[in-house]
Amino acid sequence: MDRNLLNIQDLSTQSAAGANQTSASSQELSRLATSFNSLVANFKL
């Protein structure tokens, strides 16, 4: 029983870490998209 609880705790920790990484990646992608839009706005056809 204790082993199962430890496994659940470990998986929960890994899941939380993955969620944090996903959040950080999303924020970075948003920043890059904003920067890209600013660069593209400088080009005229």
N, C-alpha and C positions, 0 to 999 in steps of 0.2 A: 504493500500500500504506500509506504513512504517513497519508494522508488517512482511510483506513478505520479505522486505529487511533485517530486523533484523534476520529473520529465515535463510535467505541465508547466511548472514554474520556468524551466529553461526555455520551453517553446514560447511562452508568453514574453520572456525577455527578448528572445530573438525576433519575435513579431514586432515588438515595440521598437527595437533597433531598426528593423526594416522599414517601419512606418516613418521613423525620423529621417532615414536616408532618402526615402521617397519624397518627403516634404522638402528636404534641402535641395534635392535634384529639381523638383518642380519650381522652387523659388529661383534657382540658378537659370533654369530654362526660360522662365518669365523675364528675368533680367537680360538674358541674351536676346530674346525676341524683341524687347524694347530697344535695345542697342541696335539690332539689325534694322528695325523699322526706321530708326533715326538715320542710319547710314543710307538706306534705300531712298529715303525722302530727299536726299541731296542730288540724286540722279534725275535728270530731265531727258525726256525723249524728244 
